[in-house]
């Protein structure tokens, strides 16, 4: 994880060769959630750590040509989700 130049949020490190591969799926519809942490939005992909209903998950948003595509991981207990978030920032998950 790095924070670059004028960026205030972290940039995820490049994935390591043996990184954990996360399963990305379509987002759940209309649920209340809280965004706990996020990566820098200066690139084409932004990651967010979200909590909803006592569970945690990671949201990934791709920005391209004025459009955006959103995917989410499966839900985990909060502690496990926080661990996956840290792994993503360190390049150990993607």
ZANUNU-167038 format. One line per 5 residues: number of its first residue (from 1); their letters; for each residue x, y, z of N, C-alpha, C. Coordinates in Angstrom, 1 decimal. Layout:
N
NUM) a) X:Y:Z:X:Y:Z:X:Y:Z; ...
END
This chain:
94
1) xxxxx) 0.8:-1.2:0.0:0.0:0.0:0.0:0.9:1.2:0.0; 0.5:2.2:-0.8:1.3:3.4:-0.9:0.3:4.6:-1.0; 0.7:5.8:-0.5:0.0:7.0:-0.7:0.9:7.8:-1.6; 0.4:8.2:-2.7:1.2:8.9:-3.7:1.0:10.4:-3.7; 2.0:11.2:-4.2:1.9:12.6:-4.4:0.8:13.3:-3.6
6) xxxxx) -0.2:13.9:-4.3:-1.3:14.6:-3.7:-2.4:13.8:-3.2; -2.3:12.5:-3.3:-3.4:11.6:-2.9:-3.5:11.4:-1.4; -4.7:11.4:-0.9:-4.9:11.2:0.5:-5.3:9.8:0.9; -5.7:9.0:-0.1:-6.1:7.6:0.2:-5.1:6.7:-0.4; -5.0:5.4:0.2:-4.0:4.5:-0.3:-4.2:4.0:-1.7
11) xxxxx) -3.1:3.6:-2.3:-3.1:2.9:-3.6:-2.8:1.4:-3.3; -3.7:0.5:-3.7:-3.3:-0.9:-3.5:-2.0:-1.3:-4.2; -1.2:-2.1:-3.5:0.0:-2.6:-4.1:-0.3:-3.5:-5.2; 0.6:-3.7:-6.2:0.4:-4.7:-7.2:0.2:-6.1:-6.6; -0.6:-6.9:-7.3:-0.8:-8.2:-6.7:0.4:-9.0:-6.7
16) xxxxx) 0.7:-9.8:-5.7:1.8:-10.7:-5.6:1.5:-11.9:-6.4; 2.5:-12.6:-6.9:2.3:-13.8:-7.8:1.4:-14.8:-7.1; 1.4:-15.0:-5.8:0.6:-16.0:-5.2:-0.6:-15.4:-4.4; -1.1:-14.3:-4.9:-2.2:-13.6:-4.2:-3.5:-14.4:-4.2; -4.3:-14.1:-3.1:-5.6:-14.7:-3.0:-6.5:-14.1:-4.1
21) xxxxx) -7.2:-14.9:-4.8:-8.1:-14.5:-5.9:-9.5:-14.3:-5.3; -10.0:-13.1:-5.2:-11.3:-12.8:-4.7:-12.4:-13.1:-5.8; -13.6:-13.6:-5.3:-14.7:-13.8:-6.2:-15.5:-12.5:-6.3; -15.7:-12.0:-7.5:-16.4:-10.7:-7.7:-17.8:-11.1:-8.3; -18.8:-10.5:-7.8:-20.2:-10.7:-8.2:-20.9:-9.4:-8.3
26) xxxxx) -22.1:-9.5:-8.9:-23.0:-8.3:-9.0:-23.3:-7.8:-7.6; -23.5:-6.5:-7.4:-23.8:-6.0:-6.1:-25.2:-6.3:-5.7; -25.4:-6.4:-4.4:-26.8:-6.5:-3.8:-27.5:-5.3:-4.1; -28.8:-5.4:-4.2:-29.6:-4.2:-4.5:-30.1:-3.5:-3.3; -30.1:-2.2:-3.3:-30.7:-1.4:-2.3:-30.6:-1.9:-0.8
31) xxxxx) -29.4:-2.0:-0.4:-29.2:-2.3:1.0:-28.4:-1.1:1.7; -28.7:-1.0:3.0:-28.0:0.0:3.8:-26.6:-0.5:4.1; -25.6:0.3:3.8:-24.2:0.0:4.1:-23.5:1.2:4.5; -22.3:0.9:5.1:-21.4:2.0:5.5:-20.1:1.7:4.9; -19.5:2.7:4.1:-18.2:2.6:3.6:-17.2:3.0:4.7
36) xxxxx) -16.4:2.0:5.0:-15.4:2.2:6.1:-14.1:2.7:5.7; -13.6:2.2:4.5:-12.3:2.7:4.0:-12.4:2.6:2.5; -11.5:3.3:1.8:-11.5:3.3:0.3:-10.1:3.5:-0.2; -9.8:3.1:-1.4:-8.6:3.4:-2.1:-8.7:4.7:-2.8; -7.6:5.2:-3.3:-7.6:6.4:-4.0:-8.4:6.3:-5.3
41) xxxxx) -9.1:7.4:-5.6:-9.9:7.4:-6.8:-9.2:8.0:-8.0; -7.9:8.2:-8.0:-7.2:8.8:-9.1:-7.0:7.8:-10.3; -7.3:6.6:-10.1:-7.1:5.6:-11.1:-8.4:5.1:-11.7; -8.4:4.1:-12.5:-9.6:3.5:-13.1:-10.3:2.6:-12.2; -9.7:2.1:-11.2:-10.4:1.2:-10.3:-10.3:1.7:-8.8
46) xxxxx) -11.4:1.7:-8.2:-11.5:2.1:-6.8:-12.0:0.9:-6.0; -11.4:0.7:-4.8:-11.9:-0.3:-3.9:-12.5:0.3:-2.6; -13.5:-0.3:-2.1:-14.1:0.2:-0.8:-14.3:-1.0:0.1; -14.0:-0.8:1.4:-14.4:-1.7:2.4:-15.7:-1.3:3.0; -16.7:-2.2:2.9:-18.1:-1.8:3.3:-18.5:-2.8:4.4
51) xxxxx) -19.4:-2.2:5.3:-20.0:-3.0:6.3:-21.5:-2.9:6.2; -22.2:-4.0:6.3:-23.7:-4.0:6.2:-24.2:-5.2:7.0; -25.2:-5.0:7.8:-25.8:-6.0:8.6:-24.9:-6.9:9.3; -23.8:-6.3:9.9:-22.9:-7.1:10.7:-21.9:-7.9:9.9; -21.8:-7.6:8.6:-20.8:-8.3:7.8:-20.0:-7.3:7.0
56) xxxxx) -18.9:-7.8:6.5:-18.0:-6.9:5.7:-17.8:-7.5:4.3; -17.6:-6.6:3.3:-17.3:-7.0:2.0:-16.5:-5.9:1.3; -15.9:-6.2:0.2:-15.1:-5.2:-0.6:-15.9:-4.9:-1.9; -16.1:-3.7:-2.2:-16.7:-3.2:-3.5:-15.6:-2.7:-4.4; -15.7:-3.1:-5.7:-14.7:-2.7:-6.7:-15.5:-1.9:-7.8
61) xxxxx) -15.0:-0.7:-8.1:-15.7:0.1:-9.1:-14.7:0.4:-10.2; -15.0:0.0:-11.4:-14.1:0.3:-12.6:-14.8:1.5:-13.3; -14.0:2.5:-13.6:-14.4:3.7:-14.3:-13.8:3.7:-15.7; -14.6:3.8:-16.7:-14.1:3.8:-18.1:-15.0:4.5:-19.0; -14.5:5.4:-19.9:-15.3:6.1:-20.9:-16.6:6.7:-20.3
66) xxxxx) -16.5:7.3:-19.1:-17.7:7.9:-18.5:-18.7:6.9:-17.9; -18.4:5.6:-18.0:-19.3:4.6:-17.4:-18.6:4.0:-16.2; -19.4:3.3:-15.4:-18.8:2.6:-14.3:-19.4:1.2:-14.1; -18.6:0.2:-13.7:-19.0:-1.1:-13.5:-18.7:-1.5:-12.0; -19.6:-1.9:-11.3:-19.5:-2.2:-9.8:-19.6:-3.7:-9.6
71) xxxxx) -18.7:-4.3:-8.8:-18.8:-5.6:-8.3:-18.4:-5.7:-6.8; -18.9:-6.7:-6.2:-18.6:-6.9:-4.7:-18.2:-8.3:-4.5; -17.5:-8.5:-3.4:-17.1:-9.8:-2.9:-18.3:-10.4:-2.1; -18.1:-11.7:-1.7:-19.0:-12.3:-0.8:-18.9:-11.6:0.6; -19.8:-11.8:1.4:-19.8:-11.2:2.8:-19.0:-12.1:3.7
76) xxxxx) -18.3:-11.5:4.7:-17.6:-12.2:5.7:-18.0:-11.6:7.1; -17.6:-12.2:8.2:-17.7:-11.5:9.5:-16.8:-10.3:9.4; -17.1:-9.3:10.2:-16.3:-8.0:10.1:-14.8:-8.2:10.2; -14.4:-9.0:11.1:-12.9:-9.2:11.3:-12.3:-9.8:10.1; -12.9:-10.8:9.5:-12.4:-11.5:8.3:-12.4:-10.5:7.1
81) xxxxx) -13.4:-9.7:7.0:-13.5:-8.7:5.9:-12.4:-7.6:6.1; -12.1:-7.2:7.3:-11.0:-6.3:7.6:-9.7:-6.9:7.2; -9.5:-8.2:7.4:-8.3:-8.9:7.1:-8.1:-8.9:5.5; -9.2:-9.2:4.8:-9.2:-9.3:3.4:-8.8:-7.9:2.8; -9.4:-6.8:3.4:-9.1:-5.4:3.0:-7.6:-5.2:3.1
86) xxxxx) -7.0:-5.5:4.3:-5.6:-5.3:4.5:-4.8:-6.1:3.4; -5.2:-7.3:3.1:-4.5:-8.1:2.2:-4.6:-7.5:0.8; -5.7:-6.9:0.4:-5.9:-6.3:-0.9:-5.0:-5.1:-1.0; -4.9:-4.3:0.1:-4.0:-3.1:0.0:-2.5:-3.5:-0.1; -2.2:-4.7:0.5:-0.8:-5.1:0.5:-0.4:-6.0:-0.8
91) xxxx) -1.4:-6.2:-1.7:-1.1:-7.0:-2.8:-1.3:-8.5:-2.6; -1.8:-8.9:-1.5:-1.9:-10.3:-1.2:-3.3:-10.8:-1.6; -4.2:-10.0:-2.1:-5.5:-10.4:-2.6:-5.9:-9.5:-3.7; -6.6:-10.0:-4.6:-7.2:-9.2:-5.7:-8.2:-10.0:-6.4
END
